[in-house]
């Protein structure tokens, strides 16, 4: 997460200023990153996981922004779905993040470094979340049994 720093946007013709906290930009990038096909989820911390248990989700998790020499740098930490083309997904992620930030704030990222933290298999998700005790393939549901009786 970013420090308590802000970016100041100014208009050359007027004295008006807009201050944007880096954490807001992290949230924008975090939400955009989860929308990319092939990204399973963003890396979180223990505090993120505890907050999620209480119903508070941190959308900026997995994104770290820095301002170096008046240029914006992003480090993105993500879990990818197993079986995806990692370079292709990483490139799409970079493009999507750059486009989203530019559309919302007119800011450009000098660097977007993608860190693949791990791969997540759909089989792991099914094992962790088995659903019902009985699979529809093993036992018929009441509706399926009724339609078979009606057909006979």
Residue pairs with C-beta under 8 A, 6 or more apart in sequence:
1 23
1 26
1 60
1 64
2 21
2 22
2 23
2 25
2 26
2 64
2 65
2 66
3 22
4 21
5 21
5 22
5 67
6 19
6 20
6 21
6 22
7 19
7 20
7 22
7 25
7 67
7 72
7 107
8 17
8 18
8 19
8 20
9 17
9 18
9 19
9 20
9 105
9 106
9 107
10 16
10 17
10 18
20 105
22 65
22 67
23 60
25 65
25 72
25 101
25 105
25 107
26 60
26 63
26 64
26 65
27 59
27 60
28 100
28 101
28 104
28 105
29 60
29 63
29 65
29 74
29 76
29 97
29 100
29 101
30 42
30 58
30 59
30 60
30 61
30 62
30 63
31 59
32 96
32 97
32 100
32 101
33 39
33 42
33 62
33 63
33 76
33 78
33 93
33 96
33 97
34 41
34 42
35 96
36 89
36 92
36 93
36 96
37 84
37 89
37 92
38 80
38 81
38 84
38 85
38 88
38 89
38 92
39 78
39 79
39 80
39 81
39 89
39 93
40 78
40 79
40 80
40 81
40 120
41 62
41 78
41 79
41 120
42 61
42 62
42 63
42 76
42 77
42 78
42 79
43 61
43 62
43 77
43 78
43 79
43 115
43 117
44 52
44 58
44 61
44 62
45 61
48 57
48 58
48 61
51 57
51 58
52 58
62 76
62 77
62 78
63 74
63 75
63 76
63 77
64 74
64 75
64 76
64 77
65 72
65 73
65 74
65 75
66 72
66 73
66 74
66 75
67 73
71 110
72 107
72 108
72 109
72 110
73 109
73 110
73 111
73 113
74 97
74 109
74 111
74 112
74 113
75 113
75 115
76 93
76 97
76 112
76 113
76 114
76 115
77 115
77 117
78 93
78 114
78 115
78 116
78 117
79 116
79 117
79 118
79 119
79 120
80 86
80 89
80 116
80 118
80 119
80 120
81 119
81 120
81 121
81 122
82 119
82 120
82 121
82 122
86 116
90 114
90 116
93 112
93 114
94 112
94 114
97 109
97 112
98 108
98 109
98 112
101 107
101 108
101 109
102 108
136 144
140 148
